[in-house]
Amino acid sequence: MNLAMRRSPWATLTVLALAQFIVVLDVTIVNVALPHIQSGLGFTTDGLQWVISAYILLFGGFLLLGGRVADLLGSRRVFITGLALFGVSSLAGGLATSPGLLIAARAVQGFGGALLSPAALGILTVTFEHGRRRNIAMGVWGGLAGLGGTAGVVLGGVLVDSLSWRWVFIVNVPIVIALVIATPVFVRPIAPHEGNRSFDLLGAVLGTGGLLAVVYGVVRAEPVGWSSAEVIGCLLAGVVMLAAFLAVETRTTAPLVPLRLLRARALSTAGGALALNGAAFLSMFFLTAIFLQQVRGDSALRTGVEFLPMGGAAILGAAMATPLVTRLGTRPVMTVGAVLNVTGLLLLTRVDAHSSYPTGLMPGLIIFGAGLSAIAVPAQIAAVVDVSHQEAGAASGVVQAFQQVGGALGLAIVSTLSTSRTTSAIASGASQSDGLTDGFHRGLLVAAAFAVVTIAVTFVSPRLAPSAEQIAEASAVAA
């Protein structure tokens, strides 16, 4: 087989889509293993959410920087570097012997994902010319990424039940090795962009550091109290760093976040909706995975299977959302999605240890899953359809970062309030199971509050009615 055949666009797509698959997979595959990770490494209840948040915050915080670095240093080079970091940190996570080591490994995983994901998307847009072929490629890219999220819950259950929780990390290693070997063979080098050679490393460090400080302060509020010097100090440090981040972004010649984009009402409201959507999703997923195993006594595999109807509903919701946006515009579809989210979460608050899965849990999961996509699809389209073609990539990156960061902040708030409720209930004489159930219900109510705020956000968003061609282009950029 000659080099030209090996480097066909579809061979390149296979390598890039598989890489994105494992990046998305690593969010959901870990969720079903959380109770086993907690008992295996001795995580505290309030500390367990860092297994998710460390990954999400570093991924979202450095996503835009990763895209800029790929432009300046060459997309293939940065893609391979991100893969290598992801693989090494996955192995470190699988071999971790303490909570601190696992959290550090997850943070490096998130940073690796923030390098490889935008680099892969950059390679994809260069490999496929604008039009039908690129849209098909983006559909495959987005479809495999979505499949990674759904497959992760089942694969995680299989690995935990048949081997151990460590394999939800170690399973990445052979895949990464294969991709690192395959990339030079199937992916051609992409020349770095000419022009401004600077990138906003200071902005990325300040923004991500500020978010980490805020999340840490929120999480520590439950065990030490909101009025403690530790919590107040963390929150103040976070606010100062975030203020410094905004100051840097207004002055640098190559800003990480082009603040002028946020003046576009469609983009800013779409970013807010995606942030709240991410907060509701990660919180529900985190709490329900623990509830199913620690309260209902389900195995990790059964837990994964029980999440499948939600994934199927999300896929179906995404398929239905695009034609509905064409017919009705973005705002009505987003509003319906937010209402579905509230309804699904409120149904789940009625579940206890003795509830039937088909009539108790499954309806709420299905309705919530459909609502997720009914918000995400029109919001991603709205974010980029009303900006110039030259800035569409930057706009998409901004709202993706909003979604990741919003998810991490929302999870910190929900986890803290849920843990506080559980602790209070047990101290008042409730059993461990009843205390966890009380915490589960409170957490879901807070997640539902996020969804209610999403309804308010959609009401102030412009009612965009993009054409089918605009939607195809916007979906390709946002994929």
C-alpha positions in Angstrom: 0.0 0.0 0.0 1.6 3.3 -1.0 1.7 6.4 1.1 -1.1 8.3 -0.8 -3.5 5.4 -0.2 -2.6 5.1 3.5 -3.2 8.8 3.9 -6.6 8.9 2.3 -9.0 11.3 4.0 -11.1 8.5 5.3 -8.1 6.7 6.9 -7.2 10.0 8.6 -10.8 10.4 9.8 -10.6 7.0 11.4 -7.6 7.9 13.5 -8.9 11.3 14.5 -12.4 10.0 15.4 -11.0 7.2 17.5 -8.9 9.7 19.5 -12.0 11.9 20.1 -13.9 8.7 21.0 -11.6 8.0 24.0 -11.6 11.6 25.1 -15.4 11.6 25.4 -15.4 8.0 26.7 -13.3 9.0 29.7 -16.0 11.1 31.2 -18.7 8.5 31.4 -16.5 5.3 31.8 -15.2 6.7 35.1 -18.6 7.6 36.5 -19.8 4.0 37.0 -16.5 3.2 38.7 -16.8 6.0 41.3 -18.0 4.0 44.3 -15.3 1.4 43.7 -12.6 4.2 43.4 -13.9 5.7 46.6 -13.6 2.5 48.6 -10.3 1.4 46.8 -8.4 4.6 47.5 -10.2 6.0 50.5 -11.7 9.1 48.9 -13.8 11.3 51.2 -17.4 12.0 50.0 -16.7 15.6 49.2 -13.3 14.8 47.5 -14.7 12.1 45.1 -16.1 14.7 42.7 -12.6 15.8 41.9 -12.1 12.6 39.9 -14.5 14.1 37.4 -13.9 17.8 38.0 -10.1 17.7 37.6 -10.5 16.2 34.1 -13.3 18.5 33.0 -11.8 21.7 34.3 -8.3 21.2 32.7 -10.0 20.0 29.5 -12.3 23.0 29.3 -9.8 25.5 30.7 -7.0 24.7 28.2 -9.2 23.8 25.2 -8.8 27.2 23.5 -5.1 27.3 24.2 -4.8 23.8 22.7 -6.3 25.1 19.5 -4.0 28.0 19.3 -0.9 25.9 20.1 -1.9 23.5 17.3 -2.1 26.4 14.8 1.3 27.7 15.8 3.3 24.4 16.2 1.5 22.1 13.7 -1.7 20.2 14.3 -0.2 16.7 13.9 2.7 17.4 16.3 0.3 18.7 19.0 -2.1 15.9 18.3 0.6 13.2 19.0 1.8 15.1 22.1 -1.8 15.3 23.5 -2.2 11.6 22.8 1.0 10.7 24.6 0.1 12.8 27.6 -3.4 11.2 27.7 -1.9 7.7 27.5 0.8 8.2 30.2 -1.7 9.9 32.6 -4.2 7.1 32.0 -1.6 4.5 33.0 -0.7 6.7 36.1 -4.4 6.9 37.0 -4.7 3.1 36.8 -1.7 2.6 39.0 -2.6 5.4 41.5 -2.2 4.5 45.2 -3.8 7.6 46.7 -6.5 10.1 46.0 -4.0 12.9 45.3 -2.2 10.8 42.7 -5.4 9.9 40.9 -6.6 13.5 40.8 -3.3 14.6 39.4 -3.4 12.0 36.7 -6.9 13.0 35.8 -5.8 16.7 35.5 -3.0 15.7 33.1 -5.5 13.6 31.2 -7.7 16.6 30.8 -4.8 18.7 29.6 -3.8 16.0 27.1 -7.4 16.0 25.8 -7.4 19.8 25.5 -4.3 19.5 23.2 -5.4 16.6 21.0 -9.1 17.4 20.5 -8.8 20.9 18.8 -5.7 19.6 17.0 -7.7 16.7 15.6 -10.5 19.0 14.5 -8.0 21.3 12.8 -6.6 18.4 10.9 -10.1 17.3 9.9 -11.1 20.7 8.5 -7.9 20.8 6.4 -8.2 17.2 5.2 -11.8 17.6 3.9 -12.7 20.4 1.6 -15.7 22.6 2.5 -19.0 21.2 1.6 -20.7 17.8 1.6 -17.6 15.7 2.2 -16.6 17.8 5.3 -20.1 17.6 6.6 -20.1 13.8 6.3 -16.7 13.7 8.1 -18.0 16.0 10.9 -21.1 13.8 11.2 -18.9 10.7 11.7 -16.7 12.6 14.1 -19.6 13.9 16.2 -21.4 10.5 16.0 -18.4 8.6 17.3 -17.9 11.1 20.1 -21.5 10.7 21.1 -21.2 6.9 21.0 -18.2 7.2 23.3 -20.3 8.8 25.9 -23.0 6.1 25.6 -20.6 3.2 25.4 -18.6 4.4 28.3 -21.2 3.5 30.9 -21.4 -0.1 29.7 -17.7 -0.6 29.1 -17.0 0.9 32.5 -19.4 -1.6 34.1 -17.8 -4.5 32.3 -14.3 -3.6 33.3 -15.1 -2.8 36.9 -17.1 -6.1 37.4 -14.8 -8.4 35.5 -11.4 -6.8 36.4 -11.2 -3.7 38.7 -11.8 0.0 38.7 -8.2 0.5 37.6 -9.0 -0.8 34.1 -11.3 2.1 33.3 -8.0 4.0 33.0 -5.6 1.3 31.8 -7.9 0.4 28.9 -6.9 3.7 27.2 -3.2 2.7 27.1 -3.2 0.2 24.2 -5.6 2.4 22.2 -3.3 5.4 22.6 -0.2 3.4 21.7 -1.9 2.1 18.5 -3.0 5.7 17.6 0.4 7.2 18.2 1.9 4.6 15.9 -0.8 5.0 13.3 -0.8 8.8 13.2 2.4 9.4 11.2 1.3 6.7 8.7 -2.3 7.9 8.1 -2.2 11.6 9.0 -0.2 14.0 6.9 1.7 16.8 8.6 -0.1 20.2 8.7 2.1 23.2 8.4 1.9 25.8 11.2 0.0 29.0 10.5 2.1 32.1 9.6 1.6 35.5 11.2 1.2 36.3 14.9 3.3 33.6 16.6 2.2 34.3 20.2 -0.3 32.5 22.3 -2.0 33.4 25.6 -0.5 31.0 28.1 -0.9 33.5 30.9 -4.6 33.8 30.2 -5.0 30.0 30.2 -3.2 29.7 33.5 -5.1 32.5 35.2 -8.5 31.4 33.9 -8.1 27.7 34.7 -6.3 28.5 38.1 -9.1 30.8 39.1 -11.8 28.2 38.3 -9.9 25.5 40.2 -9.6 27.8 43.2 -13.4 28.6 43.1 -14.3 24.9 42.8 -11.9 23.9 45.6 -13.4 26.6 47.8 -17.0 25.4 47.1 -16.1 21.7 47.8 -14.2 22.5 51.0 -17.2 24.5 52.3 -19.1 21.4 53.4 -16.4 19.9 55.7 -14.9 23.2 57.1 -17.7 25.7 56.7 -18.3 28.7 54.4 -16.9 31.1 57.0 -13.6 29.3 57.3 -10.4 31.1 56.3 -9.6 28.3 53.9 -12.8 28.6 52.0 -12.9 32.4 51.9 -9.2 32.5 50.9 -9.8 30.1 48.0 -12.8 31.9 46.7 -11.1 35.3 46.9 -8.0 33.9 45.2 -10.3 32.5 42.5 -12.1 35.8 41.9 -8.8 37.7 41.8 -7.3 35.3 39.2 -10.5 35.5 37.1 -10.4 39.3 37.2 -6.8 39.2 36.1 -7.7 36.8 33.3 -10.3 39.3 32.0 -7.7 42.1 32.2 -5.2 40.0 30.3 -7.8 39.1 27.6 -8.5 42.8 26.9 -4.9 43.7 26.4 -3.1 40.7 24.7 -2.7 40.7 20.9 -3.7 37.0 20.7 -6.5 36.6 23.4 -7.5 33.1 24.5 -11.2 34.3 24.6 -12.0 37.0 22.1 -14.2 39.0 24.4 -15.8 40.9 21.5 -17.6 37.6 20.6 -19.4 37.6 23.9 -21.2 40.8 22.8 -23.2 38.8 20.3 -26.4 38.0 22.2 -26.9 34.6 20.5 -23.4 33.4 21.4 -23.5 34.6 25.0 -26.9 33.1 25.7 -26.0 29.9 23.9 -22.8 29.7 26.1 -24.9 30.2 29.2 -27.4 27.6 28.2 -24.7 25.0 27.5 -22.9 25.8 30.8 -26.2 25.2 32.7 -26.9 22.1 30.6 -23.4 20.7 31.5 -24.0 21.5 35.1 -27.3 19.6 35.2 -25.9 16.6 33.3 -22.7 16.0 35.2 -24.5 16.5 38.5 -27.3 14.0 37.7 -24.8 11.5 36.2 -22.5 11.7 39.3 -25.3 11.4 41.9 -27.2 8.7 40.1 -24.2 6.5 39.5 -23.5 6.5 43.3 -27.2 6.1 44.2 -27.7 3.1 42.0 -24.7 1.3 43.5 -24.5 2.4 47.1 -28.3 2.7 47.8 -29.9 0.2 45.5 -26.9 -2.2 45.5 -26.7 -2.5 41.7 -23.4 -3.8 40.2 -21.3 -1.5 38.0 -22.4 -3.3 34.9 -26.0 -3.1 35.7 -25.6 0.6 36.5 -24.1 1.1 33.0 -26.9 -0.7 31.3 -29.5 1.3 33.3 -28.0 4.5 31.8 -28.4 3.3 28.3 -32.0 4.5 27.7 -30.8 8.0 28.6 -28.1 7.8 26.0 -30.5 6.4 23.4 -32.9 9.3 24.1 -30.1 11.8 23.8 -29.2 10.4 20.3 -32.8 10.4 19.2 -33.3 13.9 20.6 -30.3 15.2 18.6 -31.7 13.7 15.4 -35.0 15.4 16.0 -33.6 18.7 17.1 -32.0 19.7 13.8 -35.1 19.6 11.6 -37.1 21.3 14.4 -34.6 24.1 14.5 -35.0 24.5 10.8 -38.8 24.7 11.2 -39.2 26.6 14.5 -35.9 28.3 15.2 -33.4 27.8 18.0 -35.3 29.4 21.0 -38.4 27.2 21.1 -36.4 24.0 20.8 -34.0 25.0 23.6 -37.0 26.0 25.8 -38.6 22.6 25.3 -35.3 20.9 26.1 -35.0 22.8 29.4 -38.6 21.9 30.3 -37.8 18.3 29.6 -34.7 18.5 31.8 -36.7 19.9 34.7 -39.4 17.2 34.3 -36.9 14.4 34.2 -35.0 15.6 37.2 -38.1 16.1 39.3 -39.3 12.6 38.4 -35.9 11.2 39.6 -36.4 13.0 43.0 -39.3 10.6 43.7 -37.1 7.5 43.4 -35.9 5.7 46.5 -34.2 2.4 47.3 -37.3 0.3 46.6 -38.5 2.0 43.4 -39.0 -0.1 40.3 -36.5 0.7 37.5 -39.0 0.5 34.6 -41.6 2.8 36.2 -39.4 4.7 38.6 -36.0 5.5 37.2 -36.2 4.9 33.5 -38.9 7.5 32.6 -36.9 10.3 34.3 -33.7 9.2 32.6 -35.3 9.1 29.2 -37.0 12.5 29.5 -33.8 14.1 30.8 -31.7 12.5 28.0 -34.0 13.9 25.3 -33.8 17.3 27.0 -30.0 17.4 27.0 -29.8 17.2 23.2 -32.8 19.5 22.7 -30.7 22.2 24.4 -27.2 21.3 23.1 -28.0 21.1 19.4 -29.7 24.5 18.9 -27.4 26.2 21.4 -24.3 25.0 19.4 -25.9 26.1 16.2 -26.9 29.5 17.6 -23.4 30.1 18.9 -21.8 30.1 15.5 -24.5 30.8 13.0 -24.6 34.6 13.7 -20.8 35.2 13.6 -18.5 35.7 10.7 -17.1 32.6 9.0 -13.5 33.6 10.1 -14.6 33.6 13.8 -16.9 30.5 13.7 -14.1 28.2 15.0 -13.3 30.6 17.9 -16.9 31.0 18.8 -17.4 27.2 18.8 -14.4 26.8 21.1 -15.7 29.4 23.5 -19.1 27.7 24.0 -17.5 24.3 24.3 -15.3 25.7 27.1 -18.4 27.2 28.7 -20.0 23.8 28.7 -17.1 22.0 30.3 -16.4 24.7 32.9 -20.1 25.1 33.7 -20.3 21.3 34.3 -17.4 21.3 36.7 -18.7 24.3 38.7 -22.2 22.9 38.8 -21.0 19.5 40.0 -19.0 21.2 42.8 -22.1 23.0 44.0 -24.4 20.0 43.7 -21.9 17.6 45.3 -21.3 20.0 48.2 -25.0 20.5 48.9 -25.8 16.8 48.5 -23.0 15.7 50.8 -24.1 18.3 53.4 -27.7 16.9 53.3 -26.4 13.3 53.7 -24.2 14.2 56.6 -27.0 16.1 58.4 -29.5 13.3 57.9 -27.1 10.6 59.2 -26.2 12.8 62.2 -30.0 13.1 62.9 -30.3 9.3 63.1 -31.1 8.3 59.6 -29.5 5.1 58.2 -26.7 5.3 55.7 -29.1 4.4 52.9 -31.7 6.9 53.8 -29.0 9.6 54.3 -27.6 9.0 50.8 -31.1 9.0 49.4 -31.8 12.4 51.0 -28.6 13.8 49.6 -29.4 12.4 46.2 -32.8 14.1 46.2 -31.4 17.4 47.3 -28.7 17.3 44.6 -31.2 16.6 41.9 -33.4 19.5 43.1 -30.3 21.8 42.7 -29.7 20.3 39.3 -33.3 21.0 38.4 -32.8 24.6 39.5 -30.0 24.9 36.9 -32.5 23.7 34.3 -35.1 26.2 35.5 -32.5 29.0 35.0 -31.9 27.6 31.5 -35.5 28.2 30.7 -35.1 31.9 31.7 -31.9 32.1 29.6 -33.7 30.8 26.5 -36.4 33.4 26.9 -33.9 36.2 26.4 -32.1 34.5 23.6 -32.8 35.7 20.0 -35.2 33.5 18.0 -32.8 32.5 15.2 -34.3 30.7 12.2 -31.2 29.6 10.3 -31.5 28.0 6.9 -30.7 24.3 6.3 -27.4 25.3 4.7 -26.4 27.5 7.7 -27.3 24.7 10.1 -25.1 22.2 8.2 -22.2 24.6 8.3 -22.7 25.5 12.0 -23.1 21.9 13.0 -19.9 21.0 11.2 -18.0 23.7 13.1 -19.6 22.8 16.5 -19.2 19.0 16.1 
